[in-house]
Amino acid sequence: MSELPPFIAEALGRAPREASLFERAVTHGSHGRETYERLEFLGDRVLGLVVARWLYERFPTEPEGKMSRRYNALVARETCAEVGRSLGLPRHIRLGKQAREDNAGLSDNVIGDVVEAIIGAIFLDGGLEPAEAFVRSQWSPFLDGQQRAPVHPKSGLQERAAERKLGVPLYELVSRFGPHHSPRFRVKVSLGKHGEAEAEGDSKQEAETAAAAALLEKIK
C-alpha cells in the first residue's frame, strides 16, 4: 500500500498509530498470509453495533421488524461495496496476480469485505468513537434515502406468495462457477406452476436475493 487513503486520517482525526493495520485491511487472501479476514470479522460486528444504535436513536417509535429491514439493507454487502467504491478503495486493494487478472477487486464481496476490515482497523487504532463517526458519515446517504423501511426481496416474495396462496418459494443452487478466490453462484427460485426465475451473484445469498427480486417482478 504505497499511501494510506486520505479518508483514514480524516476518520481518525490524526495519522494512524498502526499503519500496518490498514495495510492488512486491504490485503486479499490471494496476496499473502497477512489478510483482511480477521479485521473484516471485527469490522462487521462494529458496523452492526453502530447501525443498530443509530436506528434505535433515529426511529424512536418504529417497531423492531421495520428497524430490522432498515438494518439489513444498511449492512448488506452491496451497500458496503457502494461505500467502498465511493471512497476509491478498489485501487488500494492488494491482490495476487491471478485474482487481479480475474478482476476480483471489482466484486461486491471483496470491496465490501475490505470496507468492513477498514472499520475494524479504525476501531482498533482509535476506538469506537472514530469508527462510529466514519460509519455515520459514509452511510448517511443510504439511511437518509430510506423513505420507509425497505422490504427485502426474499421477504417480499414470501409475503406476496402467502397473500395469493401460491405456496412457499423454493430456492435451488443451480451452479457455482468461476475461480476459487472469486466464485459466482446461480440460483433458481420457484413457486411451483406459478413461476420461477434465476439469477447470479457473488454469494449464494446475493443470488437468492436477485432471483427473488426477478420473480417478484414476474408475479406483481
C-alpha positions in Angstrom: 0.0 0.0 0.0 2.0 3.0 -1.3 -0.1 5.5 0.6 -2.9 5.4 3.1 -6.2 6.8 1.6 -6.8 10.3 3.0 -10.2 9.3 4.5 -8.4 7.1 7.1 -6.6 10.1 8.7 -9.8 12.1 8.4 -11.7 9.4 10.2 -9.2 9.1 13.0 -8.5 12.9 13.2 -4.8 12.1 13.0 -2.3 9.8 11.3 -2.9 6.2 12.3 -0.8 4.8 15.1 -0.5 1.4 13.3 -0.4 1.9 9.6 0.2 -1.9 9.3 -3.5 -2.4 10.4 -4.7 -0.6 7.4 -2.3 -2.3 5.1 -3.6 -5.6 6.3 -7.2 -4.3 5.9 -6.7 -4.0 2.2 -4.8 -7.3 1.6 -6.8 -10.1 -0.1 -6.0 -13.7 0.7 -4.5 -14.2 -2.8 -1.7 -11.7 -1.9 -0.2 -13.2 1.2 -0.8 -14.6 4.7 -1.5 -11.3 6.5 -5.0 -10.8 5.1 -8.1 -8.7 6.0 -10.2 -11.6 7.1 -9.8 -11.2 10.9 -10.3 -7.4 10.6 -13.3 -7.9 8.4 -14.8 -10.2 11.1 -14.3 -7.5 13.7 -15.5 -4.6 11.5 -18.6 -6.5 10.6 -19.6 -6.5 14.3 -18.7 -2.9 14.8 -20.7 -1.9 11.8 -23.7 -3.8 13.1 -23.5 -2.2 16.6 -23.2 1.3 15.2 -26.0 0.9 12.7 -28.3 -0.7 15.3 -27.7 2.1 17.8 -28.2 4.7 15.1 -31.5 3.2 14.0 -32.7 3.0 17.6 -32.0 6.7 18.1 -33.2 7.8 14.7 -36.6 6.0 14.8 -37.7 6.1 18.4 -41.2 4.8 17.7 -40.5 2.3 14.9 -41.2 -1.4 15.7 -38.4 -3.9 15.7 -39.5 -5.5 12.4 -39.2 -2.3 10.4 -35.8 -1.4 12.1 -34.6 -4.9 11.2 -35.4 -4.3 7.5 -33.6 -1.0 7.6 -30.6 -2.6 9.3 -30.4 -5.5 6.8 -30.3 -3.1 3.9 -27.6 -0.8 5.5 -25.2 -3.6 6.5 -25.7 -5.6 3.3 -22.6 -6.5 1.2 -23.9 -4.4 -1.7 -24.1 -1.3 0.5 -20.7 -1.8 1.9 -19.3 -2.2 -1.6 -21.0 1.0 -2.7 -19.4 2.8 0.2 -16.0 1.4 -0.8 -16.4 2.5 -4.4 -17.3 6.0 -3.4 -14.1 6.1 -1.3 -12.0 4.9 -4.2 -11.0 1.8 -2.3 -10.6 -0.7 -5.2 -7.3 0.8 -6.4 -5.8 0.3 -2.9 -6.8 -3.4 -2.6 -3.8 -5.7 -2.7 -4.4 -8.8 -4.8 -2.4 -11.7 -6.1 -1.6 -11.8 -9.8 -4.4 -14.3 -10.8 -7.0 -12.6 -8.6 -6.1 -9.2 -10.2 -6.4 -10.7 -13.7 -9.8 -12.1 -12.7 -10.9 -8.6 -11.5 -11.6 -9.8 -8.0 -11.0 -6.3 -6.8 -14.2 -5.2 -8.6 -16.5 -7.7 -6.9 -19.0 -6.6 -4.2 -17.7 -9.4 -2.0 -14.1 -8.2 -1.9 -14.8 -4.5 -1.8 -17.4 -5.0 0.9 -15.1 -7.1 3.0 -12.3 -4.5 2.7 -14.7 -1.8 3.9 -15.6 -3.9 7.0 -11.9 -4.5 7.5 -11.2 -0.8 7.4 -13.9 -0.3 10.0 -12.2 -2.9 12.2 -8.8 -1.2 11.7 -10.2 2.2 12.6 -11.8 0.7 15.8 -8.5 -0.9 16.9 -6.5 2.1 16.1 -8.8 4.8 17.6 -11.7 3.1 19.4 -15.4 3.1 18.9 -15.9 6.9 18.5 -14.0 7.4 15.2 -15.3 4.1 13.9 -18.9 5.3 14.6 -18.2 8.7 13.1 -16.8 7.0 10.0 -19.9 4.8 9.6 -22.4 7.6 10.2 -20.7 9.9 7.7 -20.4 7.3 4.9 -23.7 5.5 5.5 -25.8 8.7 5.9 -26.8 8.9 2.2 -28.2 5.4 2.4 -30.2 5.9 5.6 -31.4 9.4 4.5 -32.6 7.9 1.2 -34.9 5.4 3.0 -38.3 7.0 2.9 -39.7 3.9 4.6 -38.3 0.6 5.8 -37.2 -1.4 2.8 -38.7 -4.9 2.3 -36.0 -7.4 1.4 -36.9 -9.2 -1.9 -37.0 -12.6 -0.3 -39.4 -11.4 2.4 -41.4 -9.6 -0.2 -41.7 -12.7 -2.3 -42.7 -14.8 0.6 -45.4 -12.3 1.7 -46.8 -11.9 -1.8 -46.9 -15.7 -2.3 -48.8 -16.1 1.0 -51.3 -13.3 0.1 -52.0 -15.1 -3.2 -51.9 -18.6 -1.8 -49.1 -19.5 -4.3 -47.1 -21.7 -1.9 -43.7 -21.3 -0.4 -40.8 -20.1 -2.5 -38.2 -22.8 -3.1 -34.5 -21.9 -3.7 -32.1 -24.2 -5.6 -28.4 -23.7 -6.2 -28.1 -24.3 -10.0 -24.3 -23.9 -10.3 -21.2 -22.5 -8.7 -18.5 -21.3 -11.2 -15.5 -19.0 -11.6 -12.1 -19.1 -9.8 -11.9 -20.4 -6.3 -11.0 -17.0 -4.8 -13.9 -15.2 -6.5 -16.7 -17.7 -7.2 -20.1 -16.9 -8.8 -23.4 -18.6 -7.9 -26.5 -19.2 -9.9 -29.8 -19.8 -8.0 -33.3 -20.7 -9.1 -36.4 -19.8 -7.1 -39.7 -21.3 -7.9 -43.4 -21.2 -6.9 -44.4 -24.4 -8.5 -46.5 -23.9 -11.5 -46.9 -20.2 -10.7 -43.5 -19.2 -12.0 -39.7 -19.3 -11.5 -36.7 -17.1 -12.0 -32.9 -17.5 -12.0 -30.1 -15.0 -11.1 -26.4 -14.9 -10.3 -24.4 -13.3 -7.5 -21.0 -13.2 -5.8 -22.6 -15.2 -3.0 -25.4 -17.7 -2.7 -27.4 -15.2 -0.6 -26.8 -12.5 -3.2 -28.0 -14.8 -6.0 -31.1 -15.8 -4.0 -31.9 -12.1 -3.4 -31.6 -11.3 -7.1 -33.7 -14.3 -8.1 -36.4 -13.4 -5.6 -36.5 -9.8 -7.0 -36.8 -11.2 -10.5 -39.7 -13.5 -9.6 -41.4 -10.7 -7.7 -41.4 -8.7 -11.0 -43.0 -11.6 -12.8 -45.9 -12.0 -10.4 -46.6 -8.4 -9.5 
